[in-house]
Amino acid sequence: MTENEIASIVVDVAYRIHKQLGPGLLESVYEAIMAYEIRKRGLHVSQHKRCQSFMKRFVWKLVSGQIS
Protein backbone atom coordinates (compact mmCIF):
# COMPACT_ATOMS: atom_id res chain seq x y z
CA MET A 1 0.00 0.00 0.00
CA THR A 2 1.37 3.40 -0.95
CA GLU A 3 1.63 6.46 1.29
CA ASN A 4 -1.12 8.12 -0.75
CA GLU A 5 -3.47 5.18 -0.20
CA ILE A 6 -2.80 5.23 3.54
CA ALA A 7 -3.29 9.01 3.67
CA SER A 8 -6.54 8.66 1.76
CA ILE A 9 -7.85 6.14 4.30
CA VAL A 10 -6.85 8.30 7.26
CA VAL A 11 -8.42 11.45 5.80
CA ASP A 12 -11.60 9.58 4.89
CA VAL A 13 -11.91 8.16 8.40
CA ALA A 14 -11.28 11.58 9.97
CA TYR A 15 -13.88 13.20 7.69
CA ARG A 16 -16.52 10.57 8.48
CA ILE A 17 -15.91 10.85 12.23
CA HIS A 18 -16.14 14.65 12.09
CA LYS A 19 -19.29 14.50 9.97
CA GLN A 20 -20.98 11.99 12.28
CA LEU A 21 -19.87 13.28 15.70
CA GLY A 22 -18.99 16.92 15.11
CA PRO A 23 -16.81 18.96 17.45
CA GLY A 24 -16.81 19.06 21.23
CA LEU A 25 -15.71 15.62 22.39
CA LEU A 26 -12.49 14.92 24.24
CA GLU A 27 -9.44 14.29 22.10
CA SER A 28 -9.13 10.82 23.64
CA VAL A 29 -12.60 9.92 22.32
CA TYR A 30 -11.72 10.95 18.77
CA GLU A 31 -8.39 9.12 19.05
CA ALA A 32 -10.00 5.86 20.17
CA ILE A 33 -12.67 5.99 17.46
CA MET A 34 -10.13 6.88 14.79
CA ALA A 35 -7.82 4.03 15.77
CA TYR A 36 -10.74 1.59 15.76
CA GLU A 37 -11.96 2.71 12.33
CA ILE A 38 -8.47 2.62 10.81
CA ARG A 39 -7.92 -0.89 12.17
CA LYS A 40 -11.24 -1.96 10.66
CA ARG A 41 -9.80 -0.95 7.29
CA GLY A 42 -6.84 -3.25 7.74
CA LEU A 43 -4.11 -0.86 8.83
CA HIS A 44 -1.90 -1.19 11.89
CA VAL A 45 -2.26 1.61 14.44
CA SER A 46 0.18 2.40 17.26
CA GLN A 47 -1.04 4.80 19.90
CA HIS A 48 1.04 6.81 22.37
CA LYS A 49 4.42 5.91 20.93
CA ARG A 50 7.33 7.60 22.64
CA CYS A 51 9.29 9.98 20.44
CA GLN A 52 11.75 12.73 21.14
CA SER A 53 12.29 16.05 19.46
CA PHE A 54 15.54 17.94 19.92
CA MET A 55 15.37 21.73 20.07
CA LYS A 56 18.39 23.74 21.11
CA ARG A 57 19.42 22.26 24.48
CA PHE A 58 16.12 20.70 25.43
CA VAL A 59 14.83 17.23 24.74
CA TRP A 60 11.04 17.29 24.56
CA LYS A 61 9.49 13.97 25.47
CA LEU A 62 6.33 14.43 23.50
CA VAL A 63 4.27 11.65 25.03
CA SER A 64 4.78 12.53 28.67
CA GLY A 65 5.15 16.28 28.20
CA GLN A 66 8.38 16.32 30.22
CA ILE A 67 11.41 18.43 29.44
CA SER A 68 14.84 17.10 30.27
C-alpha positions as protocol buffer text, in pm:
chain_id: "A"
residue {
  index: 1
  type: MET
  ca { x: 0 y: 0 z: 0 }
}
residue {
  index: 2
  type: THR
  ca { x: 137 y: 340 z: -95 }
}
residue {
  index: 3
  type: GLU
  ca { x: 163 y: 646 z: 129 }
}
residue {
  index: 4
  type: ASN
  ca { x: -112 y: 812 z: -75 }
}
residue {
  index: 5
  type: GLU
  ca { x: -347 y: 518 z: -20 }
}
residue {
  index: 6
  type: ILE
  ca { x: -280 y: 523 z: 354 }
}
residue {
  index: 7
  type: ALA
  ca { x: -329 y: 901 z: 367 }
}
residue {
  index: 8
  type: SER
  ca { x: -654 y: 866 z: 176 }
}
residue {
  index: 9
  type: ILE
  ca { x: -785 y: 614 z: 430 }
}
residue {
  index: 10
  type: VAL
  ca { x: -685 y: 830 z: 726 }
}
residue {
  index: 11
  type: VAL
  ca { x: -842 y: 1145 z: 580 }
}
residue {
  index: 12
  type: ASP
  ca { x: -1160 y: 958 z: 489 }
}
residue {
  index: 13
  type: VAL
  ca { x: -1191 y: 816 z: 840 }
}
residue {
  index: 14
  type: ALA
  ca { x: -1128 y: 1158 z: 997 }
}
residue {
  index: 15
  type: TYR
  ca { x: -1388 y: 1320 z: 769 }
}
residue {
  index: 16
  type: ARG
  ca { x: -1652 y: 1057 z: 848 }
}
residue {
  index: 17
  type: ILE
  ca { x: -1591 y: 1085 z: 1223 }
}
residue {
  index: 18
  type: HIS
  ca { x: -1614 y: 1465 z: 1209 }
}
residue {
  index: 19
  type: LYS
  ca { x: -1929 y: 1450 z: 997 }
}
residue {
  index: 20
  type: GLN
  ca { x: -2098 y: 1199 z: 1228 }
}
residue {
  index: 21
  type: LEU
  ca { x: -1987 y: 1328 z: 1570 }
}
residue {
  index: 22
  type: GLY
  ca { x: -1899 y: 1692 z: 1511 }
}
residue {
  index: 23
  type: PRO
  ca { x: -1681 y: 1896 z: 1745 }
}
residue {
  index: 24
  type: GLY
  ca { x: -1681 y: 1906 z: 2123 }
}
residue {
  index: 25
  type: LEU
  ca { x: -1571 y: 1562 z: 2239 }
}
residue {
  index: 26
  type: LEU
  ca { x: -1249 y: 1492 z: 2424 }
}
residue {
  index: 27
  type: GLU
  ca { x: -944 y: 1429 z: 2210 }
}
residue {
  index: 28
  type: SER
  ca { x: -913 y: 1082 z: 2364 }
}
residue {
  index: 29
  type: VAL
  ca { x: -1260 y: 992 z: 2232 }
}
residue {
  index: 30
  type: TYR
  ca { x: -1172 y: 1095 z: 1877 }
}
residue {
  index: 31
  type: GLU
  ca { x: -839 y: 912 z: 1905 }
}
residue {
  index: 32
  type: ALA
  ca { x: -1000 y: 586 z: 2017 }
}
residue {
  index: 33
  type: ILE
  ca { x: -1267 y: 599 z: 1746 }
}
residue {
  index: 34
  type: MET
  ca { x: -1013 y: 688 z: 1479 }
}
residue {
  index: 35
  type: ALA
  ca { x: -782 y: 403 z: 1577 }
}
residue {
  index: 36
  type: TYR
  ca { x: -1074 y: 159 z: 1576 }
}
residue {
  index: 37
  type: GLU
  ca { x: -1196 y: 271 z: 1233 }
}
residue {
  index: 38
  type: ILE
  ca { x: -847 y: 262 z: 1081 }
}
residue {
  index: 39
  type: ARG
  ca { x: -792 y: -89 z: 1217 }
}
residue {
  index: 40
  type: LYS
  ca { x: -1124 y: -196 z: 1066 }
}
residue {
  index: 41
  type: ARG
  ca { x: -980 y: -95 z: 729 }
}
residue {
  index: 42
  type: GLY
  ca { x: -684 y: -325 z: 774 }
}
residue {
  index: 43
  type: LEU
  ca { x: -411 y: -86 z: 883 }
}
residue {
  index: 44
  type: HIS
  ca { x: -190 y: -119 z: 1189 }
}
residue {
  index: 45
  type: VAL
  ca { x: -226 y: 161 z: 1444 }
}
residue {
  index: 46
  type: SER
  ca { x: 18 y: 240 z: 1726 }
}
residue {
  index: 47
  type: GLN
  ca { x: -104 y: 480 z: 1990 }
}
residue {
  index: 48
  type: HIS
  ca { x: 104 y: 681 z: 2237 }
}
residue {
  index: 49
  type: LYS
  ca { x: 442 y: 591 z: 2093 }
}
residue {
  index: 50
  type: ARG
  ca { x: 733 y: 760 z: 2264 }
}
residue {
  index: 51
  type: CYS
  ca { x: 929 y: 998 z: 2044 }
}
residue {
  index: 52
  type: GLN
  ca { x: 1175 y: 1273 z: 2114 }
}
residue {
  index: 53
  type: SER
  ca { x: 1229 y: 1605 z: 1946 }
}
residue {
  index: 54
  type: PHE
  ca { x: 1554 y: 1794 z: 1992 }
}
residue {
  index: 55
  type: MET
  ca { x: 1537 y: 2173 z: 2007 }
}
residue {
  index: 56
  type: LYS
  ca { x: 1839 y: 2374 z: 2111 }
}
residue {
  index: 57
  type: ARG
  ca { x: 1942 y: 2226 z: 2448 }
}
residue {
  index: 58
  type: PHE
  ca { x: 1612 y: 2070 z: 2543 }
}
residue {
  index: 59
  type: VAL
  ca { x: 1483 y: 1723 z: 2474 }
}
residue {
  index: 60
  type: TRP
  ca { x: 1104 y: 1729 z: 2456 }
}
residue {
  index: 61
  type: LYS
  ca { x: 949 y: 1397 z: 2547 }
}
residue {
  index: 62
  type: LEU
  ca { x: 633 y: 1443 z: 2350 }
}
residue {
  index: 63
  type: VAL
  ca { x: 427 y: 1165 z: 2503 }
}
residue {
  index: 64
  type: SER
  ca { x: 478 y: 1253 z: 2867 }
}
residue {
  index: 65
  type: GLY
  ca { x: 515 y: 1628 z: 2820 }
}
residue {
  index: 66
  type: GLN
  ca { x: 838 y: 1632 z: 3022 }
}
residue {
  index: 67
  type: ILE
  ca { x: 1141 y: 1843 z: 2944 }
}
residue {
  index: 68
  type: SER
  ca { x: 1484 y: 1710 z: 3027 }
}
